[in-house]
């Protein structure tokens, strides 16, 4: 789904663009492996909390909070909530030139999402979990 959206006309056929496409595929493959590895280490009823930002590659925004949720769900987790927030103490400029072309600018990440997942039991039935105090007021943003 995400990788397919990166294969649109913005990536063309030249070597640099093919290399960027390969880097994005490699990143997602390694991210999937990482989440699978973390999933094995967490006990049933345990939590995984990931802080992710939605990157932009070649003008295509990659919704990492959705990817993270999907990958954990495929590994036996239930989505608890996703909390969006502004990136605190941001030191990067709000705009940069990702293409290194003078005058062409793009926005840098200004927001991040905290994705909170809870591991289900072996039968993939939801665990009755007690929400941490931080989550007692559930976020309205729960994709």
VENRAFEN-V261936 format. One record per run of one state. SS is the DSSP state (2 for helix, 1 for strand, 0 for the rest). FROM is the first residue (numbers start at 0). TO is the last residue. If there is no record, write none. Layout:
BEGIN
[[SS;FROM;TO] [SS;FROM;TO]]
END
This chain:
BEGIN
[[0;0;0] [2;1;4] [0;5;7] [2;8;10] [0;11;13] [2;14;40] [0;41;45] [1;46;51] [0;52;53] [1;54;56] [0;57;58] [1;59;61] [0;62;62] [2;63;72] [0;73;75] [1;76;85] [0;86;93] [1;94;95] [0;96;104] [1;105;106] [0;107;109] [1;110;118] [0;119;131] [2;132;134] [0;135;142]]
END
